[in-house]
Amino acid sequence: MPAVFKDKIRNREKGILSYGITPPKRSMPADKKDELAAKQLARIASLCVDALIVYDLQDEEDRNAGERPFPYLETEDPAKYMDEYFSSLEIPKIVYRCVGKYTGAEMEDWVHPTKAGDRYSVFVGAASSKGSADSLKLSDAYRIAAGRSAGFTLGGIIIPERHARKGDEHLRVIEKTDMGCEFFVSQAVFHIEAAKNFISDYYYHCLASSITPVPMIFTVTPCGSPKTLEFLKWLGIFIPRWMENDLLHSEDILRKSIRLCEQIIAEIWNFSNELSLPVGFNIESVSTRKVEIEAATELVGIAKRIMGR
């Protein structure tokens, strides 16, 4: 019988595959929300992935002084959305928590669920250091999570671009592992060199320090339009100039992005395998456009093929 997600995490296994979505906008009418959830549920159930990631969105206007390509609209709480519509989905739901949106008491309740069963969560800090003095800090959330229930599995974030700038992302990961993180998920990866540099630095630091590496799940996402590309860059995701040129000058930007994502998956997978580092992938599907949703589904199949699943 194949290992379940929690076993793969605890056993530091490679080849984990997840699928990431965003909850609907709060302004969406109830009937439309029911229809969306039904389609999402059917699609995800057919993918046979290890886990579902559900993002918790925040207004990131402090991240970038430039105009936001897409307006920020508040979404449903991801945990509430999962409870209401996805209880029949028999894979773990990894619920993101943008910790600045919650009080300490709310986070205490989150890490001590009243319902029986496992809970999985990834904590995300503020988009910038300009948040309110009253906002819960990431360090506070990790401190609260130290007393979590036994069924609560905590994950963290990897940002390869930050490693390219500061060179210390591997040390952040080790620090967060010491604070209880058992796996990590990256933001969307387009800069392969930054991802490989992080993987290498993390692996060799662990080797020198006799640390057992934890699973790293790298996110890839299709890009179906110049505006989507602009938004990715606005979010701080570095896209190499050659890749941006290839996308913008291709006859079919979505098809080109799928091929580039395939290269990213293959290169990260092969490189991490040479180092025996437990790496997996998260296929992100956050667009409302049908063609981009279908592209994400295609990428799931591509990732499975590359990982030999």
C-alpha positions as CSV (number, residue, x, y, z in Angstrom):
1,M,0.0,0.0,0.0
2,P,1.5,3.4,-1.0
3,A,2.6,5.6,2.0
4,V,0.3,8.3,3.0
5,F,1.5,11.9,3.0
6,K,2.3,12.0,6.7
7,D,4.4,8.9,6.5
8,K,6.3,10.3,3.5
9,I,7.0,13.5,5.5
10,R,8.1,11.6,8.6
11,N,10.2,9.2,6.6
12,R,11.9,12.0,4.6
13,E,10.8,10.5,1.3
14,K,11.3,12.0,-2.1
15,G,8.6,12.3,-4.8
16,I,5.8,14.0,-2.8
17,L,3.3,15.6,-5.2
18,S,0.7,18.2,-4.2
19,Y,-1.8,20.5,-5.9
20,G,-2.3,24.1,-4.9
21,I,-5.5,26.2,-5.1
22,T,-7.0,29.4,-3.8
23,P,-10.4,29.7,-2.1
24,P,-13.0,31.7,-4.0
25,K,-13.6,35.4,-3.5
26,R,-15.9,36.2,-0.6
27,S,-18.0,38.2,-2.9
28,M,-18.8,35.2,-5.1
29,P,-22.5,34.3,-5.0
30,A,-23.3,31.1,-3.0
31,D,-24.5,29.2,-6.1
32,K,-21.4,30.0,-8.0
33,K,-19.3,29.0,-5.1
34,D,-21.1,25.6,-4.9
35,E,-20.5,25.1,-8.6
36,L,-16.8,26.0,-8.3
37,A,-16.2,23.7,-5.3
38,A,-17.9,20.8,-7.1
39,K,-15.6,21.2,-10.1
40,Q,-12.5,21.6,-8.0
41,L,-13.3,18.6,-5.9
42,A,-13.9,16.3,-8.9
43,R,-10.7,17.5,-10.6
44,I,-8.5,17.1,-7.5
45,A,-10.0,13.7,-6.7
46,S,-9.0,12.5,-10.2
47,L,-5.4,13.6,-9.9
48,C,-4.2,11.1,-7.3
49,V,-1.8,13.6,-5.6
50,D,-0.5,13.2,-2.1
51,A,-2.0,16.4,-0.7
52,L,-4.0,19.5,-1.5
53,I,-2.5,22.9,-0.6
54,V,-5.0,25.7,0.0
55,Y,-3.6,29.2,0.1
56,D,-4.4,32.0,2.5
57,L,-4.1,35.2,0.5
58,Q,-3.2,38.6,1.9
59,D,-3.1,42.1,0.4
60,E,0.6,42.4,-0.6
61,E,0.6,46.1,-1.6
62,D,3.5,46.8,0.7
63,R,5.6,44.3,-1.3
64,N,5.8,46.5,-4.4
65,A,5.2,50.2,-4.9
66,G,4.1,49.5,-8.5
67,E,0.5,49.1,-9.5
68,R,-0.9,45.6,-8.8
69,P,-1.7,43.9,-12.1
70,F,-4.8,42.2,-10.6
71,P,-6.9,43.8,-7.9
72,Y,-6.8,42.2,-4.4
73,L,-10.2,40.8,-3.4
74,E,-10.6,39.1,-0.1
75,T,-11.1,35.4,-0.3
76,E,-12.9,32.8,1.8
77,D,-11.0,31.5,4.8
78,P,-9.2,28.4,3.4
79,A,-9.9,26.3,6.5
80,K,-13.6,27.1,6.4
81,Y,-13.8,26.5,2.7
82,M,-12.2,23.0,3.1
83,D,-14.5,22.1,6.0
84,E,-17.6,23.2,4.0
85,Y,-16.8,21.6,0.7
86,F,-13.9,19.2,0.8
87,S,-14.5,16.9,3.7
88,S,-15.0,14.0,1.4
89,L,-11.6,14.4,-0.2
90,E,-9.5,11.7,1.3
91,I,-6.1,13.3,1.1
92,P,-4.5,15.8,3.5
93,K,-5.4,19.5,3.1
94,I,-2.4,21.7,3.8
95,V,-4.0,25.0,4.9
96,Y,-1.8,28.1,4.7
97,R,-2.0,30.7,7.4
98,C,-0.8,34.3,6.8
99,V,-0.1,34.8,10.5
100,G,-0.5,38.5,10.5
101,K,-4.2,38.1,9.8
102,Y,-4.9,36.2,13.1
103,T,-4.6,36.9,16.8
104,G,-2.6,34.8,19.2
105,A,-5.7,33.3,20.6
106,E,-6.9,32.3,17.1
107,M,-3.5,30.7,16.4
108,E,-3.7,28.8,19.7
109,D,-7.1,27.4,18.6
110,W,-5.7,26.6,15.1
111,V,-2.8,24.4,16.5
112,H,-5.2,22.7,18.9
113,P,-8.0,21.5,16.7
114,T,-11.2,20.3,18.5
115,K,-12.0,17.8,15.8
116,A,-10.3,14.4,15.7
117,G,-7.8,13.7,13.0
118,D,-4.7,15.2,11.5
119,R,-4.2,18.9,10.5
120,Y,-1.5,20.2,8.2
121,S,-0.6,23.9,7.9
122,V,2.1,26.2,6.5
123,F,2.7,29.5,8.3
124,V,3.5,32.6,6.1
125,G,4.8,35.9,7.4
126,A,3.9,39.4,6.3
127,A,4.7,40.4,2.7
128,S,7.0,43.1,4.1
129,S,8.3,44.3,7.5
130,K,5.9,47.3,7.4
131,G,3.0,45.4,9.1
132,S,1.1,46.7,12.1
133,A,2.9,46.5,15.4
134,D,-0.1,44.6,16.7
135,S,0.2,41.9,13.9
136,L,1.2,38.5,14.9
137,K,4.8,37.8,13.8
138,L,6.0,34.6,12.3
139,S,8.2,34.0,15.3
140,D,5.2,34.3,17.6
141,A,3.3,31.8,15.5
142,Y,6.1,29.3,15.6
143,R,6.3,29.8,19.4
144,I,2.6,29.1,19.7
145,A,2.9,26.0,17.4
146,A,5.6,24.6,19.8
147,G,2.7,23.5,22.0
148,R,0.6,22.1,19.2
149,S,-1.5,19.0,19.3
150,A,0.1,15.7,18.3
151,G,-2.0,15.5,15.1
152,F,-0.8,18.9,13.8
153,T,2.0,18.8,11.2
154,L,3.7,22.1,10.5
155,G,5.4,23.2,7.3
156,G,7.4,26.3,6.2
157,I,8.2,28.4,3.2
158,I,11.3,28.4,0.9
159,I,12.1,31.4,-1.2
160,P,14.9,30.6,-3.7
161,E,15.0,34.3,-4.7
162,R,15.8,35.3,-1.2
163,H,18.7,32.8,-1.2
164,A,20.0,34.4,-4.4
165,R,20.0,37.8,-2.6
166,K,21.2,36.8,0.8
167,G,22.6,33.3,0.6
168,D,21.1,32.1,3.9
169,E,17.8,30.5,3.0
170,H,19.2,27.1,3.9
171,L,20.0,28.4,7.4
172,R,16.5,29.8,7.7
173,V,15.1,26.3,6.8
174,I,17.3,24.7,9.4
175,E,16.2,27.3,12.0
176,K,12.5,26.7,11.2
177,T,13.1,22.9,11.3
178,D,14.4,23.4,14.8
179,M,11.1,25.3,15.5
180,G,9.0,22.4,14.4
181,C,8.7,22.6,10.6
182,E,8.7,19.1,9.1
183,F,8.5,20.0,5.4
184,F,8.8,23.1,3.2
185,V,7.0,24.4,0.2
186,S,8.6,27.0,-2.1
187,Q,7.0,29.9,-3.8
188,A,6.7,29.5,-7.6
189,V,10.0,28.6,-9.1
190,F,11.2,30.1,-12.5
191,H,14.8,30.8,-11.5
192,I,16.3,27.3,-11.7
193,E,19.8,28.5,-10.7
194,A,18.5,30.0,-7.4
195,A,16.7,26.8,-6.6
196,K,19.7,24.6,-7.3
197,N,22.0,26.9,-5.3
198,F,19.6,26.6,-2.4
199,I,19.4,22.8,-2.7
200,S,23.2,22.5,-2.9
201,D,23.8,24.8,0.1
202,Y,21.1,23.1,2.2
203,Y,22.4,19.6,1.4
204,Y,26.0,20.3,2.1
205,H,25.3,22.2,5.3
206,C,23.2,19.2,6.5
207,L,25.9,16.8,5.5
208,A,28.6,18.8,7.4
209,S,26.3,19.2,10.5
210,S,25.0,15.6,10.5
211,I,21.4,16.9,10.0
212,T,18.8,14.8,8.2
213,P,17.2,16.9,5.5
214,V,13.5,17.3,5.5
215,P,11.3,17.2,2.4
216,M,11.4,20.2,0.1
217,I,8.4,20.7,-2.2
218,F,9.0,23.0,-5.1
219,T,6.1,24.9,-6.7
220,V,5.7,25.3,-10.4
221,T,2.8,27.1,-12.0
222,P,1.7,27.7,-15.6
223,C,1.7,31.2,-17.0
224,G,-0.9,31.8,-19.7
225,S,-0.7,35.5,-20.5
226,P,1.6,38.5,-20.3
227,K,-0.5,39.9,-17.5
228,T,0.0,36.8,-15.5
229,L,3.7,37.1,-16.1
230,E,3.6,40.7,-14.9
231,F,1.7,39.7,-11.8
232,L,4.3,36.9,-11.0
233,K,7.0,39.5,-11.2
234,W,5.0,42.0,-9.1
235,L,4.9,39.3,-6.4
236,G,8.7,39.2,-6.3
237,I,9.1,36.0,-8.3
238,F,12.3,36.4,-10.3
239,I,11.9,35.3,-14.0
240,P,15.2,35.2,-15.9
241,R,15.3,37.6,-18.9
242,W,15.8,34.8,-21.4
243,M,12.7,33.0,-20.0
244,E,10.6,36.2,-20.1
245,N,11.7,36.7,-23.7
246,D,10.8,33.2,-24.6
247,L,7.3,33.5,-23.1
248,L,6.5,36.9,-24.5
249,H,7.7,36.1,-28.0
250,S,6.2,32.7,-28.3
251,E,3.2,32.0,-30.4
252,D,1.5,30.2,-27.5
253,I,2.6,31.6,-24.1
254,L,0.8,28.9,-22.2
255,R,2.2,26.0,-24.2
256,K,5.7,27.5,-23.9
257,S,5.3,27.9,-20.1
258,I,4.3,24.2,-19.8
259,R,7.5,23.2,-21.6
260,L,9.6,25.5,-19.4
261,C,7.9,24.1,-16.2
262,E,8.7,20.6,-17.4
263,Q,12.4,21.6,-17.7
264,I,12.3,23.1,-14.2
265,I,10.8,20.0,-12.7
266,A,13.2,17.7,-14.5
267,E,16.3,19.8,-13.6
268,I,15.4,20.1,-9.9
269,W,14.5,16.5,-9.7
270,N,17.6,15.2,-11.4
271,F,19.9,17.5,-9.4
272,S,18.3,16.7,-6.0
273,N,18.5,12.9,-6.8
274,E,22.2,13.2,-7.3
275,L,22.4,14.5,-3.8
276,S,19.8,12.1,-2.3
277,L,17.8,15.1,-1.1
278,P,14.0,14.4,-0.6
279,V,12.4,16.7,-3.1
280,G,8.9,16.8,-4.5
281,F,6.6,19.2,-6.4
282,N,3.5,21.3,-5.9
283,I,1.6,22.2,-9.0
284,E,-0.1,25.5,-8.5
285,S,-3.5,26.2,-10.0
286,V,-4.7,29.6,-8.9
287,S,-6.0,31.0,-12.2
288,T,-9.7,31.1,-13.0
289,R,-9.1,30.6,-16.7
290,K,-10.0,27.2,-18.0
291,V,-7.0,26.8,-20.2
292,E,-4.6,27.5,-17.3
293,I,-6.5,25.1,-15.0
294,E,-6.1,22.5,-17.7
295,A,-2.4,23.3,-18.0
296,A,-1.9,22.7,-14.3
297,T,-3.6,19.4,-14.6
298,E,-1.2,18.5,-17.5
299,L,1.7,19.5,-15.3
300,V,0.6,17.0,-12.6
301,G,0.9,14.3,-15.2
302,I,4.3,15.6,-16.3
303,A,5.6,15.7,-12.8
304,K,4.4,12.1,-12.2
305,R,6.2,10.9,-15.3
306,I,9.5,12.7,-14.4
307,M,9.4,11.3,-10.8
308,G,8.5,7.8,-12.1
309,R,5.1,7.6,-10.3
